[in-house]
């Protein structure tokens, strides 16, 4: 499974800290061990069940979020770095892990992604944090997983969590406008 996850996530190499890179990788491996989904499924299933007939796959969305978050953080460092410190490894790991809990929220029935019973009880930010904690992911990164979705509106987001939250929503909200 390690090689499959590395193939799925070449962006892991962007994480400079070897320990954080390994813990991020381990979290994805653990998610697949506990999930009915396989890596190839992520290229096919929709990234959200909130948009009927969503035309973007899980990995298309996730990869976009990671790239947008990284570029936004780089721009913020360039222009605001003196006044606003940003930990790039935390941003990248948090963006890669933000939706890892969906592997426990989704299942496939008749070839179609549906919400699992667990997903009905626990949305992916909760299961994602659980996976992160199981794998020793630092709290600053687990905070991003917890706060990236609507649940995060109830907490004070770190700078890194704010970046990932906005990267996630700017690549999600336009799809809601496609609903007829």
N, C-alpha and C positions, 0 to 999 in steps of 0.2 A: 504493500500500500504506500510505502514511503516514496517510491519512484513515481507512482501515479500522482501523488499529491505534488511532488516537485514539478512534474510535467504540467499539472493543472495551474500551478502558481509559480511561474518563473520570477514574478515580482518579489518573492521571498528574498532574492539576492539583494534587493535594495536595502534590506535591514542590515545595517553595519554590525550591530552587536550579535555575536554568534549565539549567545545564550537566548536572547529574545527570538532570533530567527528559528532556533531549534524548538523553543516552546510554542511558537506560532505554528510551525509545521506539525508538532506533536498534537496540537489541539485539533487540527484538521484530520489527522490520522484517527484520533480518538472519536471524532464525530462520525467518520465513516464506519468505524467498528460498531458504533451504536445505532447506525442508521440503516433503514432498508434501501437507501439510495446508493448508487455507485458513482464514481467520478464521471463516467460518460453521461450519466443522467443529467448532470448539471449543465451540459451543453444543449440539452433538449427541453428541460422543464422551464416554465415561465419563472421570472424572478419574483413575481408577486401573484398571489391569488386574488388580490383586490381589484385587478383590472381584468374583466372578462376577455378571453382570447388574447392575452398579453403577447405581443409579437416579439419581445426581447427575452432571450434566455437568461437563466440565473447567472451564468458566467459572463455573458455580454454586459450585463448590468454591473456585476461585481468588479470586473476588470475596469470598467469605466469609472466607477466610484474610486477605486484605488488610484488610478491615473489622475483624476480630477483632484482628489485630496492632496496627492503629492505635489502637483503643479501649483495648487492654491497655496499650500504651505511654503513652497519655494518662493513664490511671489511675495507672500507676507514676510518671509525672512529678508528678502531683498529690500523691501521698502519699509518695513516696520521692525526689522530685527533688533535694532538698538533698543527699542522700547517694549517689544513683545517677544520674549523668547519662545521658541517652538522646538520641541523634540521630534525630529523627523522620524526616528525609528518608532516612536510611539504612534505617530500619525499613520505610518505605513502599516505597522502591525495591526493597529486598530481598524483600519480600513479593510485589510485582508480578513480580519476576524469578525467584522460587524454582523454578518449574516450566517456565521457558522452554525448557529442554533437552528437555522431553517432545515438542516439535515435531520433534525429531530422533530420539526414541525410539519414536514411534508412526508408523504408516502405516495406510492404509485398504485392506482387501482385501474385495471383495464387499460394500462399504458398511459394513464393521465395522472398528473400531479394533483393531489388533494390534501387537505389538511388532515393530519393524523389525530387520533384521540388525544395524544399528548399535546399536540399543537393547539387543540381547542382549549386545553386547560392552561398551557404555558406558552406564551408567545416566544419567538426566537430570541429576543434580548435576554430573557430569563434563562433559557436553556443554554444560550451562548455563554453567559457569565459562568454558569455551572461547569461547562466544558473548559473554559479558561482556568477556572480555579483548580479543576482536576489536574491540569497540566502545568500549574505553577506560573501562569502568565501574570506579570505584574499588575497590581491594582490600577495603575494609570491607564493601562491598555484595556483591562476588563471594564473600566469606567466608560470607555468609548463604546464598547459592545452594549453595555446597559443603557447608555444615553443616546444612542444614534437614532432611535425611532421615537415615536410619540411619547413613550414612557419617560423619555429623558426630559420632557418639558417640565417635569416636576422636580428636577434637581438642578443644581448649578453645574453647568458643563465646563470642563477645562477648555483651554484654548484648542488643544488637539481634538477633543470631542466635538467642539463647535465646528471645526473644519470638516471632520468626517460626516457629521450630521448634515451639514449643508451640501456636501458633495453627494450624499445619498439622496437627499430630497430633490436636488436639482436634476438628478437623473431618474427620479421616480415621478414627480408631479406632472411633467408633460404627458406621461402615458395616461393619466387620469382624464386628460382632455380628449383622448381618443375614444372614450366610451360614448357611444351614441344613445 
